[in-house]
Amino acid sequence: MRSEVFMEAENLTKNFSDLVAVDSINFKILKGECFGFLGPNGAGKTTTMKMIHCFLPLTSGRLTVAGMDVAENGRGIKKIIGVAPQENNLDPDFTVFHNLMVYARYFDIPKAEAEKRAEELLKFVQLDDKRDVIIEHLSAGMKRRLILARALLNEPQILILDEPTTGLDPQARHLIWDKIRSLQKQGVTIVLTSHYMDEAAQLCDRLIIMDYGKIIEEGKPSDLIRKHVGEEV
């Protein structure tokens, strides 16, 4: 039974001038689980993700990742986290393979090891046949898969997925879902944001629903569906 608390927020708050983007939230994420943040645009999901992977400083509260405080050990946390952001931030001038190789340098991965990992990850996300293709010639689904591969280059213990399937067709969505399930079976702790309850129900062990920076519900997807939707629709 998984029970080790791997990530914990206490009164986590983020303000942007007069806007309270994240309003004193509390949550615990267990090692090896898939944990979801659901809610509409502007709910505070992405801001929370950015604080977890030390991209944004906290305004107040406390947040620990793998026992490390984000305010004190950002460098150590970044080493064990892989991030697949909402936006496509791949380098358009490079090939699929070269995008991975350049990213590997941020983690000081030796060239031979980086090449090995890049080849393995392209097979994992089914892009090995696109190895030498320029980014602009990829479909939206292929770009999302490459962003996922890039997030796994440093062999992270925690994977952050911000809206991993937004804008994808059903086939591409299901392929991403399969890869997420496979990673969880390998012991990776997964934290994802989504607009889609069906996505959360498919992937998440537990989730929280956010709106206006606050947590309004928390629990297992099946329990939340039963409580708010009912068993027959």
SVG drawing of the C-alpha trace seen along z (x, -y; Angstrom):
<svg xmlns="http://www.w3.org/2000/svg" viewBox="-29 -45 59 47">
<polyline fill="none" stroke="black" stroke-width="0.4" points="0.0,0.0 1.5,-3.3 1.5,-5.7 4.7,-7.8 3.9,-11.5 6.1,-12.7 4.8,-16.3 3.0,-18.4 1.6,-22.0 0.5,-23.9 -1.4,-27.1 0.2,-27.5 -0.4,-31.0 0.6,-32.9 -0.3,-36.5 0.3,-38.6 -0.2,-42.2 -3.9,-42.3 -4.7,-38.9 -4.7,-35.9 -4.0,-33.1 -3.6,-30.4 -5.4,-31.0 -4.0,-29.1 -4.4,-25.6 -3.4,-22.3 -2.7,-19.0 -0.6,-15.8 0.6,-13.7 1.8,-10.2 4.9,-8.6 4.0,-6.6 0.4,-7.9 -1.1,-9.9 -2.6,-13.1 -4.8,-15.5 -5.6,-19.2 -8.9,-19.9 -10.6,-23.2 -11.4,-25.9 -8.9,-28.4 -7.7,-30.8 -8.4,-28.3 -4.8,-28.4 -3.7,-24.9 -0.8,-26.0 0.4,-28.5 0.5,-25.6 2.5,-23.5 5.0,-26.3 5.5,-26.6 6.0,-22.8 8.8,-22.8 10.4,-25.9 9.6,-28.2 7.6,-30.6 8.4,-31.6 5.7,-31.2 4.1,-34.3 3.4,-32.5 2.9,-29.0 5.1,-26.0 5.7,-23.5 8.0,-20.4 8.9,-18.0 10.6,-14.7 11.4,-16.2 13.0,-19.3 11.6,-22.8 11.0,-24.6 12.1,-27.9 15.5,-26.5 16.4,-23.7 15.1,-24.6 18.2,-23.1 17.8,-19.8 14.1,-19.6 14.6,-20.5 17.0,-17.5 14.3,-15.0 11.4,-16.6 10.4,-16.4 8.1,-19.0 5.8,-18.9 4.3,-22.4 1.0,-23.4 2.7,-25.4 4.8,-24.1 8.3,-25.4 10.3,-23.0 13.1,-24.7 11.7,-25.0 15.1,-25.2 16.2,-21.7 15.2,-18.2 13.3,-15.9 16.5,-14.2 18.5,-17.5 15.8,-19.0 16.4,-16.1 20.2,-16.4 20.2,-20.1 17.9,-19.7 20.1,-16.9 22.9,-19.5 20.8,-21.3 21.3,-18.2 24.9,-17.6 24.1,-14.2 27.2,-12.9 26.8,-12.9 26.8,-9.1 24.3,-8.6 22.1,-11.4 22.1,-9.8 21.1,-6.5 18.3,-8.0 17.1,-10.0 16.9,-7.0 15.0,-5.0 12.6,-7.8 11.8,-8.3 10.9,-4.6 8.8,-4.9 6.7,-7.8 6.6,-6.2 8.6,-9.0 11.7,-7.1 10.7,-7.3 10.6,-11.1 14.1,-11.3 15.5,-13.7 12.4,-15.7 12.2,-19.5 9.7,-20.4 7.4,-22.5 6.7,-19.3 5.2,-17.5 1.5,-17.2 0.2,-18.6 0.0,-15.1 3.6,-14.4 4.8,-17.6 3.0,-16.7 4.7,-13.3 8.1,-14.9 7.6,-17.3 6.7,-14.2 9.9,-12.5 12.0,-15.6 10.5,-15.7 11.7,-12.2 15.3,-12.7 16.6,-13.3 14.9,-10.1 12.7,-12.1 11.1,-10.7 8.2,-13.2 6.6,-14.1 4.5,-17.3 2.0,-17.3 0.2,-20.6 -2.9,-20.0 -1.1,-17.0 -3.8,-16.3 -5.5,-19.7 -6.2,-20.1 -5.4,-16.6 -7.6,-14.2 -8.9,-11.1 -6.3,-8.7 -3.4,-11.0 -5.0,-11.5 -5.3,-7.7 -1.6,-7.3 -0.5,-9.9 -2.8,-8.2 -1.1,-4.8 2.3,-6.4 1.3,-8.0 0.0,-4.7 3.2,-3.0 5.3,-5.5 3.2,-5.2 3.8,-1.4 7.5,-2.2 7.1,-4.0 7.1,-7.6 4.9,-10.0 2.7,-11.9 1.0,-15.3 -1.2,-16.5 -3.6,-19.3 -6.7,-18.9 -10.0,-20.4 -11.4,-16.9 -13.1,-14.8 -12.9,-11.8 -9.1,-12.2 -8.8,-12.4 -11.1,-9.4 -8.9,-7.4 -5.6,-8.3 -5.8,-9.7 -5.7,-7.9 -6.9,-11.1 -7.6,-14.6 -8.5,-18.1 -10.9,-20.5 -9.8,-24.1 -11.7,-27.3 -10.7,-30.9 -7.5,-29.7 -9.2,-27.6 -9.7,-23.8 -13.4,-23.1 -13.3,-19.3 -10.9,-16.5 -11.0,-12.7 -10.9,-9.7 -12.5,-10.3 -15.0,-7.5 -16.2,-9.0 -16.5,-12.5 -18.4,-11.3 -20.8,-9.4 -21.3,-12.4 -21.8,-15.1 -23.0,-13.2 -24.6,-10.1 -24.1,-6.6 -26.5,-7.0 -26.4,-9.8"/>
</svg>
